[in-house]
Amino acid sequence: MEQVIQLVIFFGLTSLVGFITYLKCRKIVRDTSDSKDYFLAGGGLSWVVVAGSLMMTNISAEQIVGMNGAQALLVAWWEIAAAVGLIILAKWLIPIYYKYNCTTTTELLERKYNDKGIRAMVSVLFMLGYAFILLPVVLYTGSLFMKSMFGLSISVIALAVIFAVVGAIYAIFGGLRAIAISDSLNGIGLLLMGILVSYLALNAVNWDLSGVPLERLTLIGDDQSDIPWHTLLTGMVFIQIFYWGTNMVITQRALAAKSVEEAQKGLYAAVVMKLIIPIIVVLPGIVAYKLYGDVGDVAYGRLVGDILPSWMSGAFAAVMAGAVLSSFNSCLNSAAALYTCDIHQNYINPKADVRKIGTRVALVFTVIALLLVPVFAESKSIISLLQKLNGLYSMPVLAAFICALVFKNVSAKAIKVGLVFGVLVYAVFTFVWSPLHFIHMMAITLAATILVTLFLSRFVFSPQQDITPLTAS
């Protein structure tokens, strides 16, 4: 009977969010040939919706399940350091994106270098990262949470199929506007219920974490930890700048605001929320360690299932499902935007039906993600694996943006070679030879890519041009 109550509340609240989103979007008439209207909600999002959508896109099952699955305070650095990336995006990068009237973050590279090939290359790297890393991880962690929370007999793969179908429907038929509205509704529920879960979890152990090993309660990581303290001084900052400042899945929300000022207000509100989020994504995992021991990624779902009454766990499952759908359909929408705007309209048909092309892209990416879910199910720590693999495209892409925004007279050909070089270097560090922690290797990859790009530009592709910082007189 309890499980029936849970499911009724779960489906009721999930349907309610979908119905409200439909009411908000049904009277809006779209121009299917206008990419900005479909992929940036016509540039009409308020700062509240920007902030809510940012948080729901970022804080999904892979964050909540994965970070709580680490069962250690140390992973809070991913959230704390995120504030730096958000501030850089708000203060410096967003005004530049708006100045160049960008629909995608990669469009800025084309404008700066006057070369659409760079834009296409970076878009391909983003899309490969979304298809082979982010999307399958979102599906896997969301399905794992539902299975562990409800004790379902249905397989993780079957649950992933359900999430994929519903998420694709949002992305295909609603565009960014529908995604952002549903994000905001689910975001309110997730914050409130997430804090409640943390409170009840601490109450379950009488607010006593004694017995939890000291290494799980410290923010200073040693060399064997997931985040050694010295990595905070190297790659961590650059990871955040890439994720918040250039990653289309995230930055797309700020690009869809009514104005630069509205985008900045939303981003600063997100900074405040980011500093609260560790209460939700870290603390319950530590409590779960005291209750169950080292249980890994099933920690959060098991804890929620144990401490919440049946009716409330159904409500929490609904907002968690919303978080999963938010990240999944946001990623699909961004992938569709990148392909449609950066590749299809640039190389195939500039007047293509945006919605039709976007639909096809979303379906292809959905199928690829589902096929990869079993692969990620074999990982020991999903959050560590996710961050590690992201370096394959994040640092080369960030190097291209730094060269564009910090230096002048950089050759477009050098940028293209640099992108390939960066991917190959980090692939060697990841799969062949790893002399240092992967966060250090990301910083090294970034520095090496920038240096190689500048060297090739100055001495091979454009020897007559001097490479100087843009701030130089």
N, C-alpha and C positions, 0 to 999 in steps of 0.2 A: 504493500500500500504506500509506503514512504517513497519508493522509487516512482510510483505513478504520480504522486504529488509533485515530486521534483520535475518530472518530465512535463507535466501540465503547465507548471509555472515557467519552466524553461521555454517551451514553445510559445506560450502566451506572450511573454515579454519580448522574445525575439520577433514574433509576428507584429507586435505593437510598434517596435522600432521601424520595421519595414513599412508598416502602414503610414506612420507619421512621415517617413522619408518620401513615400509616394505622394502624399498630400502636398508636401512642400515643393515637389518637383513637377507635378503633373501639368501645371499650366504654363510651364516654361517652354517656349518654342525655340528649338535649336536650328542653327544653320549647319547642316552636316558637312559642309565644305570648309567651315571655320574651325581650325584646330584650336585656337585660343578659347573659343566658346566651349568646346567639348572637353578639352584637356585641362583648362584653367578656369572652368566654371564661369566663363565670361568676365573674369577679373572682378568678381563681385563679393568675395568673402570678407566678412567682418573679422576684426582681430580676435574676437572670442572663438569663432569657428576655426580660424587659423591655428590658434593655440591648442584647441581641443583636438583637431585633426592631426596636428603634429604629434601630440602625445599618444594618440591611439594608433597612429601608424608606427611609431617607435616602440611603444610598450605593448607588445603582443605576447603571444604564448612563448615565443622563443626567448623573450626577455624574462618573463615571469617564471616560466618553468625552468629555463636554463640557468638563470642567475640564482634562483632559490635552490636549484639542483646542485649548485656548487657548495651550498651549505657553509658559507664562509663570508665574513664581513668584507673581506678584501675586494670582492667583485663590485662593491659599491663605487669603486673608482670609475667604473664605466659610466655611471650616472653623474658623479660629481664632476668629472672632467668634461662631460657633455655640455655643461654650462659655458665652458670656454668656447666651444665650437658654435653654440647658439649666439653668443655675444659677437663673435667675429662675423657671423652671417648677418646679424642685424645691423651692426655699426658700419661695416665696410662692403660686404658683398652684395647685399640686397639693393642698395642704391645703384650699383653698377649694373646688375641684371635689369633693373627698371630703366636705366638710362639707355640701354641697348634694346629695350622692348622684347626681351627674350621669352619665348614660349617654353623652351627647354634650356637647362643649364649649359648644354653643349653648344647651343646657338652662340653663346658668348665667345667661344673659341673660334668659330667661323668668322664672326665679326672682327675679332682682334687680329686674326691672321689672314683674313680674306681668302680662306681656303676651306671649302666644304668637305674636303677629304678628311681633315682633322676631326671635324664634327662627327662624321660618319664612323671613324675609327673608335673614338671615345664612346659613342653610342653603342657600338657593337660590344665593347668591353663591359659597359653597364648591363646590357641585355644578357650577355653570357653569365655575368655574376648573378643577375636576378633569376634566370632560368635554372642554373645548375647549383646555386647556393642558397639564396634567400627564400625563394618560393617553396622548395621542398622542405626546408627547415621549418618554415611557418606551418605548413600542413602537418608535419610530423609532430612537432611539439604541441600544437593545438589538439590533435587527435589523442596524443598520449595523455594530456591533462584530462580530457573527457573520459577516457577509458579508466584511468586510475581513480578519478573522483567518484564516478558512478559505479565502479566495479563491473563495467559492461563486458559481456562475452563477445561482442562484436570486435572484429580486428581493427588495429590501428589503420590499416590500408583502407578498409571500408569507410571508416570515419573521415579519413583524408579525402576520399571521393566526395562525400557529402559537403565538406567544407569547400572543396574546389568548385563544385557545381554552383553553390549559392554565391560564393565570392565572385565567380565569373559573371553571374547574372547581374550583380551590382555594378561591376566594372563595365560591362558591355552596354546595359540598358540605361544606367543612370549617369555615367560619366563622373567627373570629379565632384560635381555639385552634390549628387546623391551620396557619394562616399563621405564627403566632408560633413554632411548633415547627420548621417548615421553615426559617424565618428564622435561627433559632439554629444549626441544622446548617450551613446555607450560609454563615453569618457567620464561623464558625471557619475554613472553607476559604478564604473571600475574604480575610480578614486575613492568613493565612499565605502564600497564594499571591500576594497583592498585594505584600507585602513582598519576596517572592522575586523577582518580576518587576522591582521597582525595583533590587534588588541586581544581578541579571543585566544589567539595562540599563546601570547604571553600569560594570559590569565590561566590557561590550561597547565602551565608549569609554575604557577604562583609567582610570576615575574622573577623567576630564579633560573639563571642560565649556568649555574655552577655544574661542573661535570663536563661542560663543553670544552674541548682542548683550547688552550690559549691561542694557538696558531689559527684557529677559526674565528677568533674574536678580535683580531688585530687588523689595522689598516697598513701596517708596515710589512710587506711581503719579503721573504728571504729568496735566495736564488732558486730554490726548488718550487716556489709557489707559482700560481697562475699569473700573478702580476708582481714580479720582483720590484722593490721600491725604486730602483734606478731606471726602470722602463718608463716611469712617470716623467722623467726628464728628457726622454728621447722620442720614441714613436707614439706614445699615448696622445700627445697634443695633436700630432698630424693626423692620426686616425679620426679624431673628433672634427678637425677642420674639414677633412674629406667628407665625412658622413653628413655633417650638418650643412656644410657650405657648398658642396658640389654635387652631392648625390641626388639625383632627380626625384626619387621616391619621397624624400624629405623636403627638399627645397621647393618642390612643386606647389606645396601648400602656401608658402610665403609669396610665390610668384602669382598666385591666384587672388591675392588681397586687393581691396579697392584702391589702395595707394601704397607708396613706400612707408608712409607714417603708420598706416593701419597694419602693414606687415610687421613693422618693427615692434609695435605694441604687442602683437600676438607672440612674437619671438621672445620678448622680455618676460611676458607672462609664462611662457614655456620654461624659461630659466628658473623661475620660482618653483614651478611644479617639479622640475628635474631634481631639485634639492630635497624634495619631499619623497620622491619615488623610491629611494632605498628602503623606506619603511615597508613598502609593498613587495619589492623584488628581492630583498636580502634577508630581512629579519625573520620571516616565517621559515625560511630554509634552515636557519640556525636553530630555531625552536624544534623543527622537525628532526634535527640531528640528536637533540636531547631525548626526544620521544622515541625515535625509531632507529637511531644510529645512522651510518653512512648509506643512505638509500638512493642517492643520486637524483636523477631527473624526475622520479615519481614522487619526490618529497612533497611538493606543493599540492598536487591533486589528492594525495592521501591525507594530508593535514586538513585541507578544506572539507573533505568528505567526513572526517572524524569530528571536527569542532562545530560545524554549522548545523542547525536544525534542518530538516528536510526541505521545508518551504524556502528557507533562505539559501540553501545550497543550489536549489533550482534557479533562483534569481542570480546568484553569483555565476553559475554556469552560463547563463544568458549573456552577461556582460563579458565573460571570458570568450565566449563564442564570437561576440561582437568585436573583441580585440583581435582575434584570429582573422576574422573576415576583413577587418579594417586593414591589417598589414597585407593580407593576400590580395584583396581587390585594389588597394593602392599601388602595389607593385605591378599588378597587371596593367593598370591604367598608365603608369609611368613607362612601362615597357612598350605599350601601344603608342604612347606619345613619342617616344624616342624613335621607334621604327617609322611611324607615319610622317613625322615632321623632318627628321634628320636623314632618312634614307628614301622612303617611297616618294615623298613630294619633291625631294631634291634630285632624284635620279630616274624615277619611273613616270610619275604622273603628278604634276604640281596641283592639278585641280581634282584630285581623287576624293571620293566620298570618305571623309575622315572616320565616320562611325563604322562603315563597312570594313575598311582596312583595319581599324582598331579591334573590331570583333574577331577577325581572323587571327590577328596576332595574339590576342588574349586566349583564344582556344588552343593555339599551338603551345604557348607557354604553360597553360594549365596541364596539358597532356605530359609535357616534359617533366614538370614538377612532380606529378603523380608517379611517374616511372622511377623517380629518384628517391622517393620517400623510404623505401626499404634500405637503401644505401646508408642514409643518415640514421636509421634506426639502430645501426651497429656501433655508433659512436659512443665513447665513454662519457665525455663532457661536451654537450651540444654547444654551450656558449663559447667555450674555448675554441672548438673546431670552427665555429662560425666566424669568429674574429680572425683566426689564423688564415682561413681560406680567402677572406675578403681582401687580404693584401695582394692577391694575384692581380687585381685590377685597381684597387684603391690608390696605391702609391704611384703607379705610372700615370693615372689620371690626374692626381693632385699635382704631380710634377708638371704636367702640361698647363694646368691652370696657373701655377706659380710662375712659370716662364711667361705666360701671357700677361699676367697682372703686375709682375715685378720688373721685368726687363723689356727693353725695346730692341727692335731689329733682329729678333730671333727668327730663324728660317723655318718655314712651315715643314720643309722636308726633314729638318733636324728633329722637330717635334714628333713626326711620324716614326722616325727611326728610334727615338727615345722611348716612345710608348711600347714598341716591340721589345726593346732592350730591357725595360723595366719589368715587363711580364716574365721574360725569360730568366732574369736574375732572381726574382722572387720565387719562381718555380723551382730553381735549383736550391735555394735556401729552404724551401718547404719540403721537397720530395727527395733531394739528393744529399745535401750537406747543410746542417744547421749548427754552426759553431756557437751561436748565441740564442737568447730567447727571441721568439718570433716578433715581439714588439720592437726589439732592437733591430732585427733584420728588416723590418718595415722602414724604420728611419734610415738605415743604410741604403736600402733600395731607393728611397726617395732622393737622398743626396746624390747617389751615383747616377740616377736617371737625369737629374737636373744638370750635373756636371757634364755628362756625356752629350746631352742635348746642346748645351752652350758651347762646348768644344767643337762639335760637328758644325754648328751654325757659324762659328767664327772662322774656323780653319778649313772647312770642307765645302759647305754649301753656299756660304755668303762671306768669303774672305775679305771683301771690300767693306763690309759693314761692321762697325764696332758695337759690341754688346754692352749696353749701359743700363743701370737701373732707371726706371721711369722717373724717379725723384731727382735724378741728377740734372744739373742745369745744362 
